[in-house]
Amino acid sequence: MNFWQDAWNVHNRNELSSFLAAASRDFAENPEAWENSDIASFLEAMGAWVQDCDGVFVRNGEPLPSADAWATVAKAVAAARVYE
């Protein structure tokens, strides 16, 4: 799995769900490939990337995510905390 390339190919809810399932499988099968192997460091890194990501979108010719996109990510993280 090429996470970076696969992430840029997510354009809808089903593709995101598939991407997350593949990421979960990859973590289970290749934990040594993950720099942030616990939830605390993963969330910290995710937050840091969100703060610094504008240049990534600009360099890739992509528009910056909308406020609604950021709110959806926040809701997904909050829901995953308790969702079974």
Buried (B, 14 or more C-beta within 10 A) or exposed (E): EEEEEBEEEBEEEEEBEEBEEEBEEBEEEEEEEBEEEEEEEBEEEEEEEEEEEEEEEEEEEEEEBEEEEEEBBEEEEEEEEEEE
